[in-house]
Amino acid sequence: MNTANARVYPRYVSLAKGAEFIDSSVRTIRRRISDGTITGYRVPGCRSIRVDLNELEILMKPMR
């Protein structure tokens, strides 16, 4: 399988799990959502917000 054509599926997690994934705080995740660095996804029917782990991985890649 060619990895260039592989489809990447979203992996939505809570803000707490996202913060744990990048070793930061929930407050940092909320700031990044607010400034547009990452996207926050509201769950229909409740007040919960989720983030995509794929976006967090991209955010944490080293710059070259």
N, CA, C and O atoms as CSV, one atom per row, in Angstrom:
chain,resi,resn,atom,element,x,y,z
A,1,MET,N,N,0.842,-1.185,0.000
A,1,MET,CA,C,0.000,0.000,0.000
A,1,MET,C,C,0.884,1.244,0.000
A,1,MET,O,O,1.839,1.339,0.771
A,2,ASN,N,N,0.567,2.162,-0.841
A,2,ASN,CA,C,1.316,3.405,-0.944
A,2,ASN,C,C,0.900,4.340,0.187
A,2,ASN,O,O,-0.268,4.717,0.277
A,3,THR,N,N,1.838,4.715,1.044
A,3,THR,CA,C,1.492,5.556,2.189
A,3,THR,C,C,1.135,6.972,1.782
A,3,THR,O,O,0.463,7.672,2.540
A,4,ALA,N,N,1.561,7.413,0.614
A,4,ALA,CA,C,1.223,8.760,0.151
A,4,ALA,C,C,-0.268,8.871,-0.145
A,4,ALA,O,O,-0.848,9.950,-0.019
A,5,ASN,N,N,-0.891,7.761,-0.539
A,5,ASN,CA,C,-2.310,7.771,-0.873
A,5,ASN,C,C,-3.180,7.219,0.254
A,5,ASN,O,O,-4.397,7.120,0.097
A,6,ALA,N,N,-2.580,6.863,1.375
A,6,ALA,CA,C,-3.343,6.295,2.484
A,6,ALA,C,C,-4.233,7.365,3.104
A,6,ALA,O,O,-3.809,8.506,3.284
A,7,ARG,N,N,-5.439,7.001,3.421
A,7,ARG,CA,C,-6.378,7.937,4.035
A,7,ARG,C,C,-6.151,7.963,5.543
A,7,ARG,O,O,-6.020,6.916,6.177
A,8,VAL,N,N,-6.105,9.149,6.102
A,8,VAL,CA,C,-5.919,9.307,7.535
A,8,VAL,C,C,-7.283,9.634,8.149
A,8,VAL,O,O,-7.901,10.644,7.815
A,9,TYR,N,N,-7.730,8.775,9.036
A,9,TYR,CA,C,-9.025,8.967,9.682
A,9,TYR,C,C,-8.844,9.769,10.961
A,9,TYR,O,O,-7.852,9.594,11.669
A,10,PRO,N,N,-9.794,10.644,11.263
A,10,PRO,CA,C,-9.672,11.439,12.503
A,10,PRO,C,C,-9.762,10.550,13.735
A,10,PRO,O,O,-10.479,9.549,13.754
A,11,ARG,N,N,-9.024,10.939,14.749
A,11,ARG,CA,C,-9.048,10.240,16.034
A,11,ARG,C,C,-9.405,11.282,17.083
A,11,ARG,O,O,-8.528,11.952,17.629
A,12,TYR,N,N,-10.687,11.412,17.357
A,12,TYR,CA,C,-11.173,12.439,18.277
A,12,TYR,C,C,-11.038,11.982,19.727
A,12,TYR,O,O,-11.417,10.864,20.076
A,13,VAL,N,N,-10.493,12.864,20.563
A,13,VAL,CA,C,-10.342,12.579,21.983
A,13,VAL,C,C,-10.727,13.825,22.773
A,13,VAL,O,O,-10.832,14.919,22.220
A,14,SER,N,N,-10.932,13.644,24.063
A,14,SER,CA,C,-11.258,14.773,24.940
A,14,SER,C,C,-10.049,15.699,25.062
A,14,SER,O,O,-8.930,15.333,24.702
A,15,LEU,N,N,-10.292,16.887,25.570
A,15,LEU,CA,C,-9.208,17.847,25.763
A,15,LEU,C,C,-8.174,17.304,26.741
A,15,LEU,O,O,-6.974,17.513,26.563
A,16,ALA,N,N,-8.637,16.612,27.769
A,16,ALA,CA,C,-7.713,16.044,28.759
A,16,ALA,C,C,-6.807,14.988,28.123
A,16,ALA,O,O,-5.603,14.976,28.382
A,17,LYS,N,N,-7.365,14.108,27.298
A,17,LYS,CA,C,-6.560,13.078,26.625
A,17,LYS,C,C,-5.606,13.716,25.616
A,17,LYS,O,O,-4.468,13.271,25.470
A,18,GLY,N,N,-6.066,14.755,24.921
A,18,GLY,CA,C,-5.207,15.465,23.977
A,18,GLY,C,C,-4.044,16.139,24.678
A,18,GLY,O,O,-2.916,16.114,24.185
A,19,ALA,N,N,-4.316,16.744,25.830
A,19,ALA,CA,C,-3.259,17.393,26.605
A,19,ALA,C,C,-2.255,16.360,27.099
A,19,ALA,O,O,-1.048,16.600,27.080
A,20,GLU,N,N,-2.750,15.226,27.534
A,20,GLU,CA,C,-1.865,14.154,27.991
A,20,GLU,C,C,-1.000,13.641,26.835
A,20,GLU,O,O,0.176,13.331,27.021
A,21,PHE,N,N,-1.588,13.556,25.652
A,21,PHE,CA,C,-0.891,13.056,24.467
A,21,PHE,C,C,0.317,13.917,24.113
A,21,PHE,O,O,1.358,13.394,23.716
A,22,ILE,N,N,0.181,15.254,24.256
A,22,ILE,CA,C,1.306,16.134,23.919
A,22,ILE,C,C,2.018,16.644,25.168
A,22,ILE,O,O,2.846,17.552,25.093
A,23,ASP,N,N,1.692,16.060,26.300
A,23,ASP,CA,C,2.343,16.397,27.563
A,23,ASP,C,C,2.242,17.893,27.869
A,23,ASP,O,O,3.241,18.575,28.097
A,24,SER,N,N,1.002,18.374,27.866
A,24,SER,CA,C,0.737,19.773,28.212
A,24,SER,C,C,-0.531,19.825,29.064
A,24,SER,O,O,-0.991,18.798,29.564
A,25,SER,N,N,-1.087,21.012,29.226
A,25,SER,CA,C,-2.284,21.157,30.046
A,25,SER,C,C,-3.519,21.358,29.159
A,25,SER,O,O,-3.410,21.695,27.980
A,26,VAL,N,N,-4.679,21.146,29.750
A,26,VAL,CA,C,-5.939,21.393,29.057
A,26,VAL,C,C,-6.034,22.877,28.686
A,26,VAL,O,O,-6.569,23.234,27.636
A,27,ARG,N,N,-5.520,23.711,29.542
A,27,ARG,CA,C,-5.528,25.157,29.269
A,27,ARG,C,C,-4.756,25.475,27.980
A,27,ARG,O,O,-5.190,26.313,27.190
A,28,THR,N,N,-3.632,24.819,27.772
A,28,THR,CA,C,-2.858,25.009,26.547
A,28,THR,C,C,-3.657,24.568,25.331
A,28,THR,O,O,-3.665,25.256,24.310
A,29,ILE,N,N,-4.325,23.434,25.431
A,29,ILE,CA,C,-5.163,22.949,24.331
A,29,ILE,C,C,-6.257,23.969,24.024
A,29,ILE,O,O,-6.506,24.275,22.858
A,30,ARG,N,N,-6.909,24.495,25.056
A,30,ARG,CA,C,-7.953,25.502,24.858
A,30,ARG,C,C,-7.391,26.765,24.200
A,30,ARG,O,O,-8.047,27.360,23.345
A,31,ARG,N,N,-6.181,27.176,24.593
A,31,ARG,CA,C,-5.545,28.350,23.970
A,31,ARG,C,C,-5.264,28.095,22.495
A,31,ARG,O,O,-5.474,28.977,21.662
A,32,ARG,N,N,-4.795,26.906,22.169
A,32,ARG,CA,C,-4.496,26.572,20.774
A,32,ARG,C,C,-5.771,26.529,19.933
A,32,ARG,O,O,-5.753,26.920,18.765
A,33,ILE,N,N,-6.862,26.064,20.505
A,33,ILE,CA,C,-8.150,26.093,19.806
A,33,ILE,C,C,-8.567,27.542,19.585
A,33,ILE,O,O,-9.013,27.903,18.496
A,34,SER,N,N,-8.423,28.366,20.610
A,34,SER,CA,C,-8.818,29.772,20.543
A,34,SER,C,C,-8.014,30.551,19.502
A,34,SER,O,O,-8.568,31.385,18.786
A,35,ASP,N,N,-6.704,30.281,19.418
A,35,ASP,CA,C,-5.885,31.026,18.455
A,35,ASP,C,C,-5.896,30.402,17.057
A,35,ASP,O,O,-5.276,30.940,16.139
A,36,GLY,N,N,-6.591,29.276,16.883
A,36,GLY,CA,C,-6.752,28.672,15.569
A,36,GLY,C,C,-5.649,27.712,15.166
A,36,GLY,O,O,-5.641,27.233,14.032
A,37,THR,N,N,-4.720,27.419,16.060
A,37,THR,CA,C,-3.636,26.488,15.755
A,37,THR,C,C,-4.176,25.076,15.538
A,37,THR,O,O,-3.718,24.367,14.642
A,38,ILE,N,N,-5.142,24.670,16.347
A,38,ILE,CA,C,-5.816,23.385,16.167
A,38,ILE,C,C,-7.318,23.622,16.155
A,38,ILE,O,O,-7.791,24.683,16.560
A,39,THR,N,N,-8.056,22.637,15.692
A,39,THR,CA,C,-9.502,22.743,15.589
A,39,THR,C,C,-10.157,22.019,16.753
A,39,THR,O,O,-9.788,20.891,17.076
A,40,GLY,N,N,-11.117,22.659,17.375
A,40,GLY,CA,C,-11.931,22.018,18.398
A,40,GLY,C,C,-13.251,21.598,17.778
A,40,GLY,O,O,-13.868,22.374,17.048
A,41,TYR,N,N,-13.684,20.397,18.055
A,41,TYR,CA,C,-14.919,19.857,17.495
A,41,TYR,C,C,-15.934,19.672,18.618
A,41,TYR,O,O,-15.697,18.912,19.556
A,42,ARG,N,N,-17.061,20.368,18.519
A,42,ARG,CA,C,-18.103,20.250,19.525
A,42,ARG,C,C,-18.956,19.023,19.227
A,42,ARG,O,O,-19.364,18.799,18.087
A,43,VAL,N,N,-19.215,18.246,20.250
A,43,VAL,CA,C,-20.041,17.046,20.131
A,43,VAL,C,C,-21.507,17.480,20.156
A,43,VAL,O,O,-21.933,18.154,21.093
A,44,PRO,N,N,-22.288,17.099,19.128
A,44,PRO,CA,C,-23.698,17.504,19.090
A,44,PRO,C,C,-24.471,16.977,20.303
A,44,PRO,O,O,-24.326,15.820,20.696
A,45,GLY,N,N,-25.271,17.828,20.867
A,45,GLY,CA,C,-26.135,17.426,21.963
A,45,GLY,C,C,-25.526,17.543,23.345
A,45,GLY,O,O,-26.206,17.278,24.337
A,46,CYS,N,N,-24.274,17.928,23.440
A,46,CYS,CA,C,-23.676,18.120,24.758
A,46,CYS,C,C,-22.606,19.207,24.665
A,46,CYS,O,O,-22.320,19.714,23.580
A,47,ARG,N,N,-22.035,19.551,25.771
A,47,ARG,CA,C,-21.071,20.651,25.807
A,47,ARG,C,C,-19.631,20.201,25.626
A,47,ARG,O,O,-18.705,20.994,25.793
A,48,SER,N,N,-19.441,18.953,25.291
A,48,SER,CA,C,-18.111,18.375,25.177
A,48,SER,C,C,-17.393,18.875,23.919
A,48,SER,O,O,-18.019,19.073,22.878
A,49,ILE,N,N,-16.089,19.074,24.023
A,49,ILE,CA,C,-15.243,19.464,22.899
A,49,ILE,C,C,-14.194,18.374,22.715
A,49,ILE,O,O,-13.651,17.851,23.688
A,50,ARG,N,N,-13.918,18.041,21.472
A,50,ARG,CA,C,-12.926,17.029,21.142
A,50,ARG,C,C,-11.863,17.639,20.240
A,50,ARG,O,O,-12.108,18.637,19.561
A,51,VAL,N,N,-10.684,17.032,20.239
A,51,VAL,CA,C,-9.613,17.411,19.329
A,51,VAL,C,C,-9.166,16.169,18.576
A,51,VAL,O,O,-9.350,15.046,19.046
A,52,ASP,N,N,-8.583,16.377,17.413
A,52,ASP,CA,C,-8.110,15.284,16.582
A,52,ASP,C,C,-6.636,15.019,16.888
A,52,ASP,O,O,-5.805,15.920,16.769
A,53,LEU,N,N,-6.311,13.793,17.280
A,53,LEU,CA,C,-4.919,13.454,17.597
A,53,LEU,C,C,-3.998,13.640,16.399
A,53,LEU,O,O,-2.812,13.923,16.571
A,54,ASN,N,N,-4.523,13.486,15.192
A,54,ASN,CA,C,-3.702,13.694,13.997
A,54,ASN,C,C,-3.223,15.148,13.925
A,54,ASN,O,O,-2.071,15.402,13.571
A,55,GLU,N,N,-4.097,16.101,14.259
A,55,GLU,CA,C,-3.705,17.512,14.277
A,55,GLU,C,C,-2.644,17.765,15.339
A,55,GLU,O,O,-1.702,18.524,15.111
A,56,LEU,N,N,-2.791,17.140,16.482
A,56,LEU,CA,C,-1.806,17.318,17.554
A,56,LEU,C,C,-0.455,16.740,17.150
A,56,LEU,O,O,0.586,17.310,17.476
A,57,GLU,N,N,-0.465,15.619,16.448
A,57,GLU,CA,C,0.793,15.039,15.970
A,57,GLU,C,C,1.490,15.979,14.998
A,57,GLU,O,O,2.706,16.160,15.069
A,58,ILE,N,N,0.735,16.571,14.100
A,58,ILE,CA,C,1.305,17.524,13.143
A,58,ILE,C,C,1.859,18.732,13.867
A,58,ILE,O,O,2.931,19.233,13.527
A,59,LEU,N,N,1.131,19.199,14.864
A,59,LEU,CA,C,1.572,20.355,15.653
A,59,LEU,C,C,2.893,20.077,16.354
A,59,LEU,O,O,3.715,20.981,16.502
A,60,MET,N,N,3.106,18.851,16.782
A,60,MET,CA,C,4.289,18.511,17.568
A,60,MET,C,C,5.472,18.032,16.720
A,60,MET,O,O,6.529,17.734,17.277
A,61,LYS,N,N,5.331,17.950,15.407
A,61,LYS,CA,C,6.464,17.521,14.560
A,61,LYS,C,C,7.549,18.580,14.609
A,61,LYS,O,O,7.251,19.774,14.628
A,62,PRO,N,N,8.800,18.156,14.631
A,62,PRO,CA,C,9.896,19.139,14.669
A,62,PRO,C,C,9.967,19.937,13.367
A,62,PRO,O,O,9.756,19.399,12.281
A,63,MET,N,N,10.266,21.220,13.499
A,63,MET,CA,C,10.412,22.081,12.336
A,63,MET,C,C,11.808,21.899,11.750
A,63,MET,O,O,12.779,21.728,12.487
A,64,ARG,N,N,11.902,21.937,10.447
A,64,ARG,CA,C,13.201,21.749,9.786
A,64,ARG,C,C,13.640,22.988,9.092
A,64,ARG,O,O,14.711,23.008,8.484
